[in-house]
Amino acid sequence: MWATSPACTELETHVLDWLVEMLGLPRQFDSHGRGGGVIQDTASSATLCALLAARERATGWRSNAQGCDRRLVAYVSSQTHSSIEKAVRIAGLGSEQLRRLDVDESFAMRPEVLERQLAADRAAGLQPCFVCATIGTTASNAIDPLPAIGRLCAREDVWLHVDAAMSGSAALCPEFRFIHDGLEHADSYCFNPHKWMFTNFDCDCFYVADRDALIRTLSILPEYLRNRASESGRVFDYRDWHVPMGRRFRALKLWFVIRWYGVAGLQHHIREHVRLAQEFATWVEADDRFELAVPPPLNLVCFRHRGGDRANQELLEALNASGALYLTHARLHDRLTLRLCVGQTQTEARHVREAWERIQRLARPV
Ligand SMILES: Cc1ncc(COP(=O)(O)O)c(C=O)c1O
């Protein structure tokens, strides 16, 4: 509650408003109007809260009282993070009510597929209530086309949540703000400073355009929580903005990160990470044994050895066993793909160069 730690609440609101400005987010998300931000532990929790509010809004604020309506449907792309399916299960819609839509060549959601599915579900007597678009999918960093998806959601009166857990921080640099084109249509948005903004786990920034919808969904007021500050209506009680009641003072570490680096410092590191990843991609392209799975949009390079899944699996295991670097993998176009991400606080050009040299040394001829 605000009353039990005003500083904790006020600093959080302040830092989250700073970030609206720093990332050039639409003004609907700052706390001066009807919106606002709150720190959640993870993007998974943020998505769950967004879905719960969407569920309530879609049912005229009745689903909390009466249980989940089996006609509600949620929409994601086939590349969306698994945490959204987890939220769909927890919120009671059920995995069968989640539509996983086909993607285009760049692994991004196709608005025309979404439009067709919304129409088909409505025709079948179902009720679309939630779309999650991703800015930077986990497997390949794909960017879903927000302008078209957003217009569609506005027309259809469906809650649009934007999951930018992995890549939202790129918008600290004006030249990468294109990733958020169309975000003004979103009802909610989240990104993870604990992924790519040098902040210790855990820290997810979650924004809503209409905070009353979120609070109305999550607020319960027993006698022992009543206090004068809350009743004045002039303070935020963040316990009503997420699942837990008690909360950590996560804003403090975020405030320190921003103070320590400054906006220019943060921009410098983000730019450098993108530059290093792009440089790595040119090395991959220049080696006949390798290919890029997709052109890297930002700081994640998806590449593979041309020798097939077995060659890639062996290479991945040998690299990770070395202890000198850690790559993860994904399946893209049904082929095993290696993922190199540059985003850690201490990563410098020499680390990326050494990683590539090791990859070249351990890779067999095609
Ligand atoms: C796009 C995307 N969304 C959501 C998540 C889940 O993040 P968290 O661990 O903060 O719940 C991830 C994690 O990798 C992700 O890449």
The ligand as a Gaussian input file, in Angstrom:
#p B3LYP/6-31G(d) Opt

LIG

0 1
 C        9.408000     -12.325000     -25.891000
 C        9.402000     -12.849000     -24.487000
 N        8.316000     -12.704000     -23.736000
 C        8.256000     -13.159000     -22.463000
 C        9.324000     -13.784000     -21.888000
 C        9.215000     -14.254000     -20.467000
 O        9.973000     -13.417000     -19.684000
 P        9.939000     -13.466000     -18.068000
 O       11.001000     -14.423000     -17.670000
 O       10.229000     -12.067000     -17.663000
 O        8.585000     -13.931000     -17.665000
 C       10.489000     -13.964000     -22.633000
 C       11.650000     -14.673000     -22.021000
 O       12.575000     -15.059000     -22.644000
 C       10.530000     -13.481000     -23.961000
 O       11.631000     -13.641000     -24.720000

